[in-house]
Amino acid sequence: MEDTTNTNNIHTTFMKVISELPCIDGSYKEMPITITEDGTPAAVAFFDIDKTLAELKSIHGRAIRTLFRELFDKDFPDIEEVYFKGFRLGNSFREFDRMNGIYNLGFREWIDPEVYVKERLNYSKKEIDSEGNNIHSSAKTYLDRYVVIASRIADELYQNTPEEFETSKIKPVFALAKFYKSMGIPMFGMTANGRDFVETLSKYLGLSELFIGIATDEDMVGGGKEIIIPKLIKKLEDKGIKVSKEKLVIVGDSLSGDIGSGYRYRDGEKEIFIKGILVLKDNNELEEIKKHIERDSELRRIIKNTDTEAFVVDNVKMDSKGDPLILGDKTNFLIKL
């Protein structure tokens, strides 16, 4: 669907595409998209979900405990905290390879995700990410069962206490996504979760009101989120919307896994300079990431080759109704890295 207007000699086209994500009532929303003078949207935005749009530890914590109790017929007291430490590895195949190493193979030193990256991921990334080998198959076995368990827990939570999905939302980031929607910017989700679980979350969190689609672990076979970006761009272009590779925005809580995916993305051999918005809870997290950047050469390369700002959630002011004030003066919560 297309409508063209000409205001103040600025040629603007308005289009609508149908979201691929079903709403809770089974309907599919129309997504408004504004095409600017150069024939492309003002931006195309990609959002992570966990710890970016919503804090879903209650679901993930119960799911990981249940999964490992099923597999090993025992409880592991520290398993939730250990699991959450690996949430920024890029995809669930890596997350479950790490968990298998810790709890099945005895590599307790991998509790520190930086040690896991140095000792395992840097040397076996291809085997972990790609089909056709035992390492990937083992990680996928964990993931497949986890998706079933987590989806069931999410369903039970919505049936019993649906308000928890509303309170789990990170409101300032939702406000950012709603602002992008009002500007006609097409948006996609990119998340290290299985598809069935993501479709469940999408309905209960209202993501089908914001995103055209959400890429999941199944789309990341063979790599991280950087291999998803061209797939999602093609999906948009197949709907008749031309995309400028210079106007991509990635919003996520991981500098390496989210913002770094834009840095690693290539349009052929051309390096793409993307806009990164790194979601951090508070000023303590901001100081920690600054220290991490100082000691990690790869993170310094990401910062050097992207236009990245920290979005400090706790610094966003709220109005009298509790709604985030993300317009106007942004200097307190949006900080250049």
VOPAGU-2260 file (C-alpha; in pm, 1 decimal, decimal comma):
REM VOPAGU-2260
SITE   aa  ch    i         X         Y         Z
SITE  MET   A    0       0,0       0,0       0,0
SITE  GLU   A    1     143,9     337,1    -101,0
SITE  ASP   A    2      47,7     703,6     -69,4
SITE  THR   A    3     254,8     994,2    -198,5
SITE  THR   A    4     246,8    1356,9     -82,4
SITE  ASN   A    5     454,0    1665,4    -147,5
SITE  THR   A    6     488,0    1904,9     146,8
SITE  ASN   A    7     711,5    2212,8     135,2
SITE  ASN   A    8     875,6    2069,5    -177,2
SITE  ILE   A    9     977,7    1756,7      15,1
SITE  HIS   A   10     864,5    1442,4    -163,9
SITE  THR   A   11     747,3    1183,0      90,0
SITE  THR   A   12     593,3     842,7      27,8
SITE  PHE   A   13     396,5     655,0     289,6
SITE  MET   A   14     376,8     276,9     268,5
SITE  LYS   A   15     234,0       0,7     483,0
SITE  VAL   A   16     352,1    -356,3     522,0
SITE  ILE   A   17     192,5    -636,4     719,7
SITE  SER   A   18     381,5    -762,5    1022,4
SITE  GLU   A   19     475,4   -1131,1    1015,7
SITE  LEU   A   20     404,3   -1155,6    1389,8
SITE  PRO   A   21      56,6   -1253,1    1506,3
SITE  CYS   A   22    -106,9   -1045,2    1778,2
SITE  ILE   A   23    -259,7   -1217,1    2077,6
SITE  ASP   A   24    -599,2   -1218,7    1900,7
SITE  GLY   A   25    -447,3   -1380,2    1590,3
SITE  SER   A   26    -457,8   -1065,0    1376,7
SITE  TYR   A   27    -161,5    -910,1    1194,2
SITE  LYS   A   28     -85,5    -538,5    1221,2
SITE  GLU   A   29      -9,3    -297,3     939,4
SITE  MET   A   30     327,3    -126,2     987,6
SITE  PRO   A   31     345,1     235,3     857,5
SITE  ILE   A   32     669,8     322,5     680,3
SITE  THR   A   33     779,7     666,9     563,9
SITE  ILE   A   34     999,3     685,8     254,4
SITE  THR   A   35    1217,3     997,2     245,0
SITE  GLU   A   36    1341,7    1204,3     -47,4
SITE  ASP   A   37    1624,2     963,1    -133,0
SITE  GLY   A   38    1378,1     676,2    -177,9
SITE  THR   A   39    1460,1     497,3     149,2
SITE  PRO   A   40    1326,9     510,8     507,9
SITE  ALA   A   41    1501,8     750,9     747,7
SITE  ALA   A   42    1648,5     440,7     913,5
SITE  VAL   A   43    1600,3      67,6     955,0
SITE  ALA   A   44    1626,3     -43,4    1317,8
SITE  PHE   A   45    1712,8    -382,2    1465,9
SITE  PHE   A   46    1630,2    -446,5    1834,5
SITE  ASP   A   47    1754,3    -714,9    2068,9
SITE  ILE   A   48    1486,2    -834,6    2314,2
SITE  ASP   A   49    1630,8    -981,1    2637,4
SITE  LYS   A   50    1766,3    -706,2    2865,7
SITE  THR   A   51    1697,1    -454,4    2588,5
SITE  LEU   A   52    1319,1    -442,1    2559,8
SITE  ALA   A   53    1229,8    -666,6    2852,7
SITE  GLU   A   54    1377,6    -822,5    3163,9
SITE  LEU   A   55    1273,2   -1188,0    3136,3
SITE  LYS   A   56    1487,4   -1348,4    3405,0
SITE  SER   A   57    1188,4   -1500,7    3581,5
SITE  ILE   A   58    1105,9   -1709,9    3273,3
SITE  HIS   A   59    1464,0   -1791,7    3180,7
SITE  GLY   A   60    1557,9   -1879,5    3537,9
SITE  ARG   A   61    1274,3   -2130,2    3578,1
SITE  ALA   A   62    1338,6   -2273,6    3230,9
SITE  ILE   A   63    1711,6   -2337,7    3279,7
SITE  ARG   A   64    1652,6   -2496,5    3622,1
SITE  THR   A   65    1383,9   -2723,7    3478,4
SITE  LEU   A   66    1592,3   -2820,8    3176,4
SITE  PHE   A   67    1900,0   -2924,2    3372,3
SITE  ARG   A   68    1692,6   -3104,4    3636,8
SITE  GLU   A   69    1536,5   -3307,6    3353,3
SITE  LEU   A   70    1872,1   -3386,9    3192,9
SITE  PHE   A   71    2083,0   -3460,8    3500,7
SITE  ASP   A   72    1819,5   -3554,1    3760,6
SITE  LYS   A   73    1958,6   -3304,1    4010,9
SITE  ASP   A   74    1945,7   -2936,2    4096,3
SITE  PHE   A   75    2237,4   -2696,4    4048,0
SITE  PRO   A   76    2208,4   -2412,6    4302,4
SITE  ASP   A   77    2404,4   -2157,7    4098,7
SITE  ILE   A   78    2268,3   -2237,4    3754,2
SITE  GLU   A   79    2056,1   -1926,6    3697,0
SITE  GLU   A   80    2336,0   -1681,5    3771,8
SITE  VAL   A   81    2579,7   -1884,7    3561,3
SITE  TYR   A   82    2337,4   -1898,7    3268,6
SITE  PHE   A   83    2266,7   -1525,4    3272,9
SITE  LYS   A   84    2639,1   -1447,3    3259,0
SITE  GLY   A   85    2650,6   -1602,2    2910,6
SITE  PHE   A   86    2361,1   -1404,9    2765,0
SITE  ARG   A   87    2586,9   -1184,1    2551,9
SITE  LEU   A   88    2766,8   -1453,8    2351,7
SITE  GLY   A   89    2568,1   -1389,4    2032,5
SITE  ASN   A   90    2339,7   -1693,6    1995,3
SITE  SER   A   91    2194,1   -1979,1    2198,7
SITE  PHE   A   92    2418,3   -2241,9    2040,2
SITE  ARG   A   93    2714,3   -2072,8    2209,6
SITE  GLU   A   94    2520,9   -2027,5    2533,0
SITE  PHE   A   95    2432,7   -2397,0    2555,5
SITE  ASP   A   96    2775,9   -2513,3    2442,2
SITE  ARG   A   97    2912,2   -2317,4    2737,4
SITE  MET   A   98    2652,7   -2461,1    2978,9
SITE  ASN   A   99    2720,7   -2814,5    2858,9
SITE  GLY   A  100    3091,5   -2755,0    2912,9
SITE  ILE   A  101    3038,2   -2629,5    3267,5
SITE  TYR   A  102    2782,6   -2877,8    3398,8
SITE  ASN   A  103    2840,0   -3188,0    3186,4
SITE  LEU   A  104    3210,3   -3175,6    3100,1
SITE  GLY   A  105    3339,2   -3004,9    3412,7
SITE  PHE   A  106    3489,8   -2684,8    3271,1
SITE  ARG   A  107    3397,8   -2471,5    3572,6
SITE  GLU   A  108    3635,9   -2198,9    3456,8
SITE  TRP   A  109    3386,8   -2128,1    3175,4
SITE  ILE   A  110    3154,5   -1976,2    3435,8
SITE  ASP   A  111    3349,5   -1663,4    3344,1
SITE  PRO   A  112    3222,6   -1599,4    2988,5
SITE  GLU   A  113    3546,3   -1420,4    2895,8
SITE  VAL   A  114    3738,4   -1740,3    2972,9
SITE  TYR   A  115    3490,0   -1938,8    2762,3
SITE  VAL   A  116    3542,4   -1700,2    2471,8
SITE  LYS   A  117    3922,1   -1723,2    2495,9
SITE  GLU   A  118    3946,2   -2098,4    2553,0
SITE  ARG   A  119    3656,7   -2227,5    2344,1
SITE  LEU   A  120    3462,6   -1984,1    2128,0
SITE  ASN   A  121    3762,4   -1824,5    1958,0
SITE  TYR   A  122    3875,2   -2168,7    1840,5
SITE  SER   A  123    3547,4   -2354,0    1778,7
SITE  LYS   A  124    3300,7   -2085,0    1670,9
SITE  LYS   A  125    3234,1   -2240,3    1329,1
SITE  GLU   A  126    3164,8   -2584,6    1474,9
SITE  ILE   A  127    2939,7   -2442,6    1747,9
SITE  ASP   A  128    2738,7   -2224,5    1509,3
SITE  SER   A  129    2713,3   -2452,6    1205,5
SITE  GLU   A  130    2521,0   -2769,6    1131,6
SITE  GLY   A  131    2685,1   -3099,7    1045,2
SITE  ASN   A  132    2891,8   -3171,8    1355,7
SITE  ASN   A  133    2844,5   -3310,9    1706,6
SITE  ILE   A  134    2927,3   -2984,0    1885,8
SITE  HIS   A  135    2642,8   -2795,7    1717,0
SITE  SER   A  136    2405,9   -3091,2    1747,9
SITE  SER   A  137    2467,8   -3113,7    2121,4
SITE  ALA   A  138    2397,7   -2741,9    2171,5
SITE  LYS   A  139    2084,9   -2764,6    1955,1
SITE  THR   A  140    1952,8   -3054,8    2161,9
SITE  TYR   A  141    1964,9   -2833,0    2469,1
SITE  LEU   A  142    1806,9   -2542,5    2280,2
SITE  ASP   A  143    1518,5   -2742,6    2133,3
SITE  ARG   A  144    1407,6   -2869,5    2473,4
SITE  TYR   A  145    1464,5   -2530,2    2635,0
SITE  VAL   A  146    1229,9   -2364,0    2383,9
SITE  VAL   A  147     948,6   -2606,0    2476,0
SITE  ILE   A  148     998,1   -2549,8    2848,3
SITE  ALA   A  149    1033,5   -2169,4    2827,2
SITE  SER   A  150     725,8   -2137,1    2603,3
SITE  ARG   A  151     518,6   -2339,9    2847,7
SITE  ILE   A  152     635,9   -2125,1    3140,7
SITE  ALA   A  153     552,5   -1806,1    2947,3
SITE  ASP   A  154     203,1   -1939,1    2869,6
SITE  GLU   A  155     145,0   -2026,7    3235,7
SITE  LEU   A  156     269,0   -1685,0    3345,5
SITE  TYR   A  157      33,9   -1505,1    3108,1
SITE  GLN   A  158    -262,1   -1716,5    3216,9
SITE  ASN   A  159    -198,4   -1661,0    3588,8
SITE  THR   A  160     -34,4   -1316,5    3618,7
SITE  PRO   A  161     -43,5   -1141,4    3279,5
SITE  GLU   A  162      53,9    -810,7    3440,8
SITE  GLU   A  163     407,6    -946,6    3485,9
SITE  PHE   A  164     469,7    -906,3    3114,5
SITE  GLU   A  165     386,4    -538,2    3141,4
SITE  THR   A  166     614,3    -487,2    3442,7
SITE  SER   A  167     894,3    -679,1    3268,4
SITE  LYS   A  168     910,4    -417,1    2992,4
SITE  ILE   A  169    1206,0    -177,5    2993,2
SITE  LYS   A  170     983,7     122,5    2934,8
SITE  PRO   A  171    1237,4     376,7    2801,8
SITE  VAL   A  172    1344,5     135,6    2526,3
SITE  PHE   A  173     982,9      57,5    2441,3
SITE  ALA   A  174     930,0     433,8    2421,1
SITE  LEU   A  175    1220,4     456,0    2176,1
SITE  ALA   A  176    1069,8     181,9    1959,8
SITE  LYS   A  177     729,0     352,6    1964,9
SITE  PHE   A  178     893,0     680,6    1863,7
SITE  TYR   A  179    1064,3     507,0    1570,8
SITE  LYS   A  180     727,8     361,2    1469,3
SITE  SER   A  181     570,0     708,8    1478,3
SITE  MET   A  182     849,4     826,3    1245,8
SITE  GLY   A  183     769,3     548,4     999,6
SITE  ILE   A  184    1097,3     364,3    1061,6
SITE  PRO   A  185    1073,4      -9,7     986,7
SITE  MET   A  186    1192,9    -228,2    1274,5
SITE  PHE   A  187    1291,6    -589,8    1327,4
SITE  GLY   A  188    1384,4    -790,9    1633,2
SITE  MET   A  189    1704,0    -999,0    1650,0
SITE  THR   A  190    1728,4   -1233,6    1946,1
SITE  ALA   A  191    1921,6   -1537,1    2067,0
SITE  ASN   A  192    1609,6   -1739,5    2142,2
SITE  GLY   A  193    1425,4   -2018,8    1963,0
SITE  ARG   A  194    1145,3   -1925,6    1723,3
SITE  ASP   A  195     851,0   -2083,5    1907,4
SITE  PHE   A  196     950,8   -1916,5    2234,1
SITE  VAL   A  197     998,4   -1580,2    2057,8
SITE  GLU   A  198     654,4   -1598,1    1895,5
SITE  THR   A  199     506,6   -1663,3    2240,9
SITE  LEU   A  200     691,3   -1366,0    2391,6
SITE  SER   A  201     598,4   -1145,1    2096,8
SITE  LYS   A  202     227,2   -1188,6    2163,6
SITE  TYR   A  203     250,2   -1129,1    2537,3
SITE  LEU   A  204     488,4    -830,6    2515,8
SITE  GLY   A  205     305,9    -667,5    2223,5
SITE  LEU   A  206     608,2    -683,8    1993,1
SITE  SER   A  207     378,7    -761,8    1700,9
SITE  GLU   A  208     262,4    -398,8    1731,7
SITE  LEU   A  209     616,5    -272,8    1666,2
SITE  PHE   A  210     816,0    -513,3    1450,5
SITE  ILE   A  211     777,5    -641,7    1097,4
SITE  GLY   A  212     944,0    -964,4    1207,7
SITE  ILE   A  213    1189,0   -1113,5    1456,0
SITE  ALA   A  214    1498,1   -1316,2    1362,1
SITE  THR   A  215    1579,0   -1603,2    1599,4
SITE  ASP   A  216    1842,9   -1869,1    1663,5
SITE  GLU   A  217    1717,2   -2067,6    1365,7
SITE  ASP   A  218    1821,9   -1774,6    1143,8
SITE  MET   A  219    2166,8   -1762,4    1306,4
SITE  VAL   A  220    2286,6   -2109,8    1208,4
SITE  GLY   A  221    2638,0   -2048,0    1080,0
SITE  GLY   A  222    2710,4   -1727,3    1271,5
SITE  GLY   A  223    2585,7   -1447,5    1495,2
SITE  LYS   A  224    2348,9   -1159,0    1437,9
SITE  GLU   A  225    2567,8   -1019,6    1159,5
SITE  ILE   A  226    2436,9   -1292,4     925,2
SITE  ILE   A  227    2078,5   -1194,5    1010,3
SITE  ILE   A  228    2109,1    -831,0     901,9
SITE  PRO   A  229    2129,6    -896,7     524,7
SITE  LYS   A  230    1843,3   -1148,5     549,5
SITE  LEU   A  231    1618,3    -891,3     713,4
SITE  ILE   A  232    1721,5    -619,9     468,2
SITE  LYS   A  233    1632,4    -852,5     179,5
SITE  LYS   A  234    1298,6    -928,7     343,9
SITE  LEU   A  235    1220,3    -556,5     352,1
SITE  GLU   A  236    1336,4    -500,7      -4,5
SITE  ASP   A  237    1123,0    -794,6    -120,1
SITE  LYS   A  238     828,3    -595,1      15,1
SITE  GLY   A  239     921,4    -307,8    -216,0
SITE  ILE   A  240    1113,4     -93,0      33,5
SITE  LYS   A  241    1461,6      11,2     -71,4
SITE  VAL   A  242    1713,5      16,9     214,8
SITE  SER   A  243    2014,2     245,1     255,9
SITE  LYS   A  244    2293,0      39,7     415,9
SITE  GLU   A  245    2423,8     366,0     564,3
SITE  LYS   A  246    2108,8     421,3     772,5
SITE  LEU   A  247    2103,2     109,5     990,3
SITE  VAL   A  248    2045,1     132,3    1367,8
SITE  ILE   A  249    2112,9    -153,0    1610,7
SITE  VAL   A  250    1971,8    -137,6    1963,8
SITE  GLY   A  251    2092,2    -391,9    2217,2
SITE  ASP   A  252    2252,8    -454,7    2554,7
SITE  SER   A  253    2566,8    -627,1    2420,3
SITE  LEU   A  254    2845,3    -424,0    2262,7
SITE  SER   A  255    3000,2    -731,0    2105,0
SITE  GLY   A  256    2692,5    -940,2    2020,5
SITE  ASP   A  257    2451,6    -662,2    1918,3
SITE  ILE   A  258    2639,2    -345,8    1818,0
SITE  GLY   A  259    2932,8    -559,4    1704,1
SITE  SER   A  260    2707,9    -745,1    1461,1
SITE  GLY   A  261    2668,1    -419,5    1270,1
SITE  TYR   A  262    3044,3    -368,5    1272,2
SITE  ARG   A  263    3099,1    -721,0    1137,5
SITE  TYR   A  264    2826,1    -693,9     874,1
SITE  ARG   A  265    2951,6    -645,5     519,6
SITE  ASP   A  266    2759,1    -543,6     209,6
SITE  GLY   A  267    2977,7    -744,9     -24,6
SITE  GLU   A  268    3327,6    -623,6      61,8
SITE  LYS   A  269    3212,3    -281,7     178,9
SITE  GLU   A  270    3222,9    -207,4     551,7
SITE  ILE   A  271    2901,4     -56,3     683,9
SITE  PHE   A  272    2922,3     225,4     939,3
SITE  ILE   A  273    2614,4     175,3    1156,6
SITE  LYS   A  274    2445,3     361,3    1439,9
SITE  GLY   A  275    2462,3     168,0    1767,3
SITE  ILE   A  276    2250,9     224,7    2079,3
SITE  LEU   A  277    2388,4      26,2    2371,4
SITE  VAL   A  278    2122,5     -23,7    2639,7
SITE  LEU   A  279    2263,5      -8,6    2994,1
SITE  LYS   A  280    2073,6     -18,8    3321,7
SITE  ASP   A  281    2256,1     252,5    3514,3
SITE  ASN   A  282    2573,7     457,2    3552,1
SITE  ASN   A  283    2751,4     162,6    3716,0
SITE  GLU   A  284    2703,5     -42,2    3399,6
SITE  LEU   A  285    2822,9     256,4    3197,8
SITE  GLU   A  286    3146,9     274,2    3395,5
SITE  GLU   A  287    3193,9    -102,4    3366,2
SITE  ILE   A  288    3156,8    -100,2    2987,3
SITE  LYS   A  289    3402,4     188,5    2960,8
SITE  LYS   A  290    3657,6     -17,2    3156,8
SITE  HIS   A  291    3584,4    -321,5    2942,8
SITE  ILE   A  292    3642,7    -119,1    2626,5
SITE  GLU   A  293    3978,0       0,6    2761,7
SITE  ARG   A  294    4108,1    -353,2    2812,9
SITE  ASP   A  295    3949,8    -521,2    2507,8
SITE  SER   A  296    4094,1    -437,9    2165,9
SITE  GLU   A  297    3796,5    -589,0    1980,2
SITE  LEU   A  298    3551,4    -363,6    2164,6
SITE  ARG   A  299    3771,5     -65,2    2086,0
SITE  ARG   A  300    3753,8    -155,9    1717,4
SITE  ILE   A  301    3374,4    -173,9    1738,7
SITE  ILE   A  302    3355,4     169,1    1901,0
SITE  LYS   A  303    3597,8     316,0    1648,1
SITE  ASN   A  304    3401,0     181,5    1352,2
SITE  THR   A  305    3045,9     252,4    1469,5
SITE  ASP   A  306    2857,4     557,7    1589,4
SITE  THR   A  307    2764,8     416,7    1930,4
SITE  GLU   A  308    2588,2     582,5    2221,5
SITE  ALA   A  309    2502,3     437,5    2560,9
SITE  PHE   A  310    2131,7     456,4    2646,9
SITE  VAL   A  311    2129,0     462,3    3030,6
SITE  VAL   A  312    1780,7     346,7    3128,9
SITE  ASP   A  313    1777,8     464,1    3490,0
SITE  ASN   A  314    1875,1     816,2    3380,8
SITE  VAL   A  315    1559,6     861,6    3171,7
SITE  LYS   A  316    1313,3    1089,8    3349,7
SITE  MET   A  317     946,6     994,5    3380,7
SITE  ASP   A  318     643,0    1219,2    3359,8
SITE  SER   A  319     365,1    1228,8    3620,0
SITE  LYS   A  320     199,8     924,6    3459,2
SITE  GLY   A  321     519,8     721,4    3469,0
SITE  ASP   A  322     585,5     750,5    3095,3
SITE  PRO   A  323     949,0     796,2    2983,1
SITE  LEU   A  324    1057,2    1138,6    2855,8
SITE  ILE   A  325    1293,4    1046,3    2572,8
SITE  LEU   A  326    1247,0    1358,6    2363,1
SITE  GLY   A  327    1403,5    1696,7    2433,4
SITE  ASP   A  328    1729,0    1704,5    2632,3
SITE  LYS   A  329    1892,2    1361,2    2597,5
SITE  THR   A  330    2234,2    1443,7    2741,3
SITE  ASN   A  331    2167,2    1274,8    3073,4
SITE  PHE   A  332    2077,6     932,1    2934,3
SITE  LEU   A  333    2227,9     920,3    2583,2
SITE  ILE   A  334    2607,2     925,4    2607,2
SITE  LYS   A  335    2860,1     891,7    2327,5
SITE  LEU   A  336    3103,7     603,3    2370,8
